[in-house]
Amino acid sequence: MTLKIRGPRRFDSPTVLKGDAPFLGATVAEWDRAIIGNMGKTLADIKLRTENAPKRDASKAVTSDLASAVSKRLATSK
C-alpha cells in the first residue's frame, strides 16, 4: 500500500459551508449559535456594565490580591 500525498493545491480555495449544511450531527448554523451565541450583545452588555461599575479603590480592598498589594506598595513608596 502506498500513501498518496496531497499537494499544496488542497488549500488553494477554502470551502464555505452554508448554514443548512450538515456538520458533525448538526447544521452549521446550529454550531454557530452554540459556539458564538449572541456574542455581540453580550460584549456590549459587558462594556456597559464595566463603564457604569464603581471604580475599584485598592486602599479600601478587603481581600489581599496581587493587584491590591502592588497598588498599596506603590502608593506608599512615593
C-alpha positions in Angstrom: 0.0 0.0 0.0 1.4 3.4 -0.9 0.5 6.7 0.6 -1.0 9.3 -1.7 0.4 12.7 -0.7 -1.8 15.6 -1.3 -0.1 18.6 -2.8 -0.5 22.3 -1.7 -3.5 22.6 -4.1 -5.6 21.2 -1.2 -5.7 24.6 0.4 -5.9 26.8 -2.7 -9.5 27.7 -2.1 -11.4 27.2 1.2 -14.8 25.8 1.2 -17.6 28.0 2.7 -20.3 26.0 4.3 -23.9 27.2 4.1 -26.0 27.4 7.3 -28.1 24.3 6.5 -25.0 22.1 5.7 -24.7 19.1 8.0 -21.6 19.1 10.1 -20.9 16.6 13.0 -24.5 15.7 13.6 -25.9 19.3 13.5 -26.2 22.0 10.9 -23.5 24.7 10.5 -26.0 27.3 11.7 -26.7 25.3 14.9 -22.9 25.0 15.6 -22.5 28.8 15.0 -25.3 29.6 17.5 -23.9 27.1 20.1 -20.3 28.4 19.8 -20.8 32.1 19.1 -24.3 32.6 20.5 -25.2 36.2 20.8 -21.6 37.4 21.4 -22.1 40.9 20.0 -24.9 41.7 22.5 -23.0 40.0 25.4 -19.9 42.1 24.7 -22.0 45.3 24.5 -23.6 44.4 27.9 -20.2 43.7 29.5 -18.8 47.0 28.2 -21.8 48.9 29.5 -21.6 47.3 33.0 -17.8 48.0 33.1 -18.3 51.6 32.3 -21.1 52.0 34.9 -19.5 49.9 37.6 -18.0 51.7 40.6 -14.2 52.2 40.3 -12.0 50.0 42.4 -10.1 51.6 45.2 -7.1 49.5 46.2 -6.8 51.3 49.6 -10.2 50.0 50.6 -9.8 46.5 49.3 -11.0 43.8 51.7 -9.2 40.9 50.1 -5.5 40.9 49.6 -4.7 40.0 46.0 -1.6 40.8 44.0 -3.1 43.9 42.3 -4.1 45.3 45.7 -0.7 44.6 47.3 1.2 46.2 44.5 -1.0 49.2 44.3 -0.7 49.8 48.1 3.0 49.5 48.0 3.3 51.9 45.1 1.0 54.4 46.8 3.1 54.4 50.0 6.5 54.4 48.2 6.1 57.9 46.8 
